[in-house]
Amino acid sequence: MQSYEWNKAAWDHAVDEGANPYTTVVSPEEVAAARQGRWSLYLSDCKPVPKDWFPSLQGLKVLCLASGGGQQAPIFAVLGADVTLLDASARQLARDRFVAERDNLSIRLVEGDMADLSIFADDSFGLIFNPPSTLFIPDVAPVWRACYRVLQPGGMLMTGFLNPDEFVFDPVALDSEGAFEVKYPLPYVEQETLSQEAREERIRTKAMFHFSHTMEAQLGGLTQAGFVLTGCYEDRRPEADGNPIRQFMPSYYVVCAQKVVRSRPTERPREPRR
């Protein structure tokens, strides 16, 4: 729970600072365009989620999971979905409240942990939309199990996550020199790489703590939870962010997974003894 509280405070702080792009709300013009059928939703930086991944959104119960910041939930609401948004950061939720009030949209806001969806009943949602956020939690398995439980049979989970290989490099060398220096073993747990002094400084300044997860944990965890993968694509960092990683490998993977409830095989009646 320490990392949860630290990152919750860090996201609240990011909203107050105003420099993080994931705290920037959609504009009135984007909302107006969505009302006219011109819209895109993202689970990575550059490529929009394919339109043919989405079921009919009119009246669909959608859970925007760890998706605060006034970006995705308002678009779903414009498109006629019955939207619930869960996020750990009260300040991020406030961004969505601002857009909802500005544009007369209905969004249910819930403050909570993405790994604990016990507030929701089984089979509550037809779609879960989860932008890259698992890098802020230590274990993805409880998230996938919770998502499977609250999805309706046939429901879809769309999620994006960082390429875990990025975490092997020294970020200071990358940012300052564009140099690829292998430094950290994977999976990466940031709080364990820091000295006590450095860790306390990050907590004091409300910086975020990150976790990588293996592909086995991400994709294997989805299938272990019961999902069937129905779509996948990769994306790279934006050209403008200056990170040289984009020239060599993808930074994001985006996955669509479906809750398929397999019926138990019926037992054949035994032949009567003669």
C-alpha positions in Angstrom: 0.0 0.0 0.0 3.0 2.4 0.4 3.4 2.7 -3.4 -0.3 3.2 -3.8 -0.3 6.2 -1.4 2.9 7.6 -2.9 1.6 7.5 -6.4 -1.8 8.8 -5.4 -0.1 11.9 -3.9 2.2 12.1 -6.9 -0.7 12.3 -9.4 -2.5 14.9 -7.2 0.7 16.9 -7.3 1.0 16.5 -11.1 -2.5 18.0 -11.6 -1.5 21.0 -9.4 1.8 21.4 -11.3 0.0 21.3 -14.7 3.0 20.0 -16.7 1.9 16.4 -17.2 0.0 15.8 -20.5 -2.2 13.2 -18.9 -3.8 15.8 -16.7 -4.8 18.0 -19.6 -8.6 17.8 -20.3 -10.2 17.5 -23.7 -11.2 20.8 -25.2 -14.8 22.0 -25.9 -13.9 21.7 -29.6 -13.0 18.0 -29.1 -16.2 17.4 -27.3 -18.2 19.2 -30.0 -16.4 17.1 -32.7 -17.3 13.9 -30.8 -20.9 14.9 -30.8 -20.7 15.0 -34.6 -19.1 11.6 -34.8 -15.5 12.7 -35.1 -13.5 11.1 -32.3 -10.5 9.0 -31.3 -9.6 7.3 -28.1 -6.0 6.4 -27.1 -4.3 3.7 -25.0 -0.9 4.9 -26.1 0.7 8.2 -27.3 0.3 8.2 -31.0 -2.0 5.5 -32.5 -5.7 5.7 -31.7 -7.6 2.5 -30.7 -9.1 1.0 -33.9 -12.8 1.9 -34.2 -13.7 -1.7 -35.1 -12.5 -2.8 -31.6 -15.5 -1.0 -30.0 -18.9 -2.5 -29.6 -21.9 -0.2 -29.9 -21.4 2.4 -27.2 -24.9 3.7 -26.9 -26.1 2.7 -23.4 -23.1 0.5 -22.9 -21.8 0.4 -19.3 -18.2 1.4 -19.5 -15.6 1.5 -16.7 -12.7 3.9 -17.4 -10.1 2.3 -15.1 -7.3 4.4 -13.7 -8.3 6.8 -16.4 -8.7 10.2 -14.7 -7.6 13.4 -16.2 -10.6 14.5 -18.2 -9.6 12.8 -21.5 -11.3 9.4 -22.1 -14.4 9.3 -19.9 -15.9 12.5 -21.3 -15.6 11.2 -24.9 -17.4 7.9 -23.9 -20.1 10.0 -22.2 -20.6 12.1 -25.4 -20.9 8.9 -27.4 -23.9 7.7 -25.2 -22.1 5.3 -22.9 -23.1 4.9 -19.3 -19.7 5.9 -17.8 -18.1 5.1 -14.5 -14.6 6.4 -13.9 -12.3 4.9 -11.1 -9.0 6.6 -10.3 -6.8 6.8 -7.2 -6.2 10.5 -7.5 -8.9 12.9 -6.3 -7.4 15.7 -8.3 -7.5 13.6 -11.5 -11.1 12.8 -10.9 -11.7 16.5 -10.4 -10.5 17.1 -14.0 -13.3 14.9 -15.3 -15.8 16.6 -13.0 -14.8 19.9 -14.5 -15.4 18.6 -18.1 -18.7 17.0 -17.1 -20.0 20.2 -15.7 -18.6 22.3 -18.5 -20.1 20.2 -21.2 -23.2 18.8 -19.4 -22.1 15.2 -19.3 -22.9 12.4 -17.0 -19.9 10.5 -15.5 -20.0 8.6 -12.2 -16.7 9.3 -10.4 -15.2 6.8 -7.9 -12.0 7.2 -6.0 -10.2 3.9 -5.5 -7.5 1.4 -6.2 -7.6 -0.2 -9.7 -6.7 -3.6 -8.1 -9.7 -3.5 -5.8 -13.0 -3.3 -7.7 -15.0 -4.8 -4.8 -17.4 -1.8 -4.9 -18.8 -3.2 -8.2 -20.9 -6.3 -8.6 -20.1 -9.2 -10.8 -21.0 -8.6 -14.5 -21.4 -4.9 -14.1 -19.7 -3.6 -17.3 -19.7 -4.2 -21.0 -16.3 -2.5 -21.6 -13.3 -1.6 -19.4 -10.9 1.0 -20.9 -7.5 1.1 -19.1 -4.8 3.6 -20.3 -1.2 2.8 -19.4 -1.3 2.7 -15.6 -0.1 -0.7 -14.5 3.4 0.8 -14.3 2.3 2.5 -11.1 1.3 -0.7 -9.3 3.5 -3.6 -8.0 1.3 -6.6 -9.2 -1.0 -6.8 -12.2 -2.6 -10.1 -11.5 -5.3 -8.7 -9.0 -6.2 -6.1 -11.6 -6.9 -8.7 -14.4 -8.8 -10.9 -12.0 -11.0 -8.0 -10.9 -11.6 -6.9 -14.4 -12.7 -10.3 -15.4 -15.1 -10.5 -12.5 -16.9 -7.2 -13.1 -17.1 -7.6 -16.9 -20.3 -9.1 -18.4 -19.9 -12.3 -20.4 -18.6 -11.3 -23.8 -17.4 -7.9 -22.4 -14.2 -6.4 -23.6 -11.1 -5.1 -21.7 -8.9 -2.7 -23.7 -5.6 -1.9 -22.0 -2.2 -0.3 -22.8 1.1 -0.9 -21.1 4.7 0.1 -21.4 7.3 -2.1 -23.1 9.0 -3.7 -20.0 12.4 -3.6 -21.8 12.5 0.1 -21.5 13.1 -0.2 -17.8 16.5 -1.9 -18.2 18.2 1.4 -19.3 19.5 4.2 -17.1 16.9 7.0 -17.6 19.4 9.7 -16.7 21.8 8.7 -19.4 18.9 8.4 -21.9 17.5 11.8 -21.1 20.7 13.7 -20.8 22.9 12.0 -23.4 20.7 9.9 -25.5 22.9 7.0 -24.3 21.6 3.4 -23.9 23.2 2.2 -20.7 21.9 -1.1 -19.4 21.6 -0.6 -15.6 18.6 -2.4 -14.0 17.6 -6.0 -13.9 14.0 -6.8 -14.8 11.3 -6.7 -13.5 12.1 -3.2 -12.3 10.9 -2.0 -8.9 11.9 1.6 -8.6 11.8 2.0 -4.8 14.2 -0.9 -4.5 16.8 0.7 -6.8 17.0 3.9 -4.7 19.0 4.6 -1.6 16.9 5.5 1.5 17.9 9.1 1.0 16.8 9.2 -2.7 13.6 7.3 -1.9 12.7 9.8 0.8 13.5 12.7 -1.5 11.1 11.3 -4.1 8.4 11.0 -1.5 9.0 14.5 -0.3 8.8 16.0 -3.8 5.8 13.8 -4.7 7.6 12.1 -7.6 6.1 8.9 -9.0 7.3 5.4 -8.4 7.3 2.9 -11.3 7.2 -0.8 -11.8 7.9 -2.9 -14.9 6.0 -6.1 -15.5 7.0 -9.0 -17.6 5.1 -9.9 -20.7 4.2 -13.1 -18.9 2.6 -11.1 -16.2 0.8 -8.8 -18.6 -0.4 -11.1 -21.4 -0.1 -14.4 -19.5 -1.9 -12.8 -16.6 -4.8 -11.8 -18.8 -5.2 -15.4 -20.2 -4.8 -16.8 -16.7 -7.6 -14.6 -15.5 -9.8 -16.1 -18.2 -9.5 -13.6 -21.0 -9.1 -14.4 -24.7 -6.9 -11.9 -26.6 -8.7 -10.6 -29.7 -6.4 -7.7 -30.8 -3.0 -6.2 -30.2 -0.8 -3.5 -31.7 2.4 -1.6 -30.7 3.1 2.1 -30.6 6.2 4.3 -30.2 6.9 7.4 -28.2 6.0 10.7 -29.9 8.8 12.3 -32.0 8.5 15.4 -30.0 9.5 13.9 -26.6 13.1 13.4 -27.8 13.6 10.0 -26.3 15.8 8.0 -28.6 14.1 4.7 -27.7 11.4 5.3 -30.3 14.0 4.9 -33.0 14.8 1.3 -31.9 11.7 -0.3 -30.4 8.1 0.2 -29.5 7.3 1.8 -26.1 3.7 0.6 -25.8 1.6 -2.5 -26.4 -2.1 -2.2 -26.6 -4.3 -5.2 -26.2 -8.0 -6.1 -26.6 -9.2 -9.0 -24.5 -12.7 -10.6 -24.2 -14.3 -12.3 -21.3 -15.3 -15.7 -22.6 -17.2 -17.9 -20.2 -16.7 -21.4 -21.2 -19.6 -23.7 -20.3 -18.7 -27.0 -18.7 -19.1 -30.0 -21.0 -22.3 -31.8 -20.3 -21.9 -35.3 -18.9 -23.2 -38.0 -21.2 -25.8 -40.2 -19.5 -24.6 -43.5 -18.6 -25.9 -46.5 -20.4 -28.2 -48.6 -18.2 -26.7 -51.9 -17.1 -28.1 -54.9 -18.8 
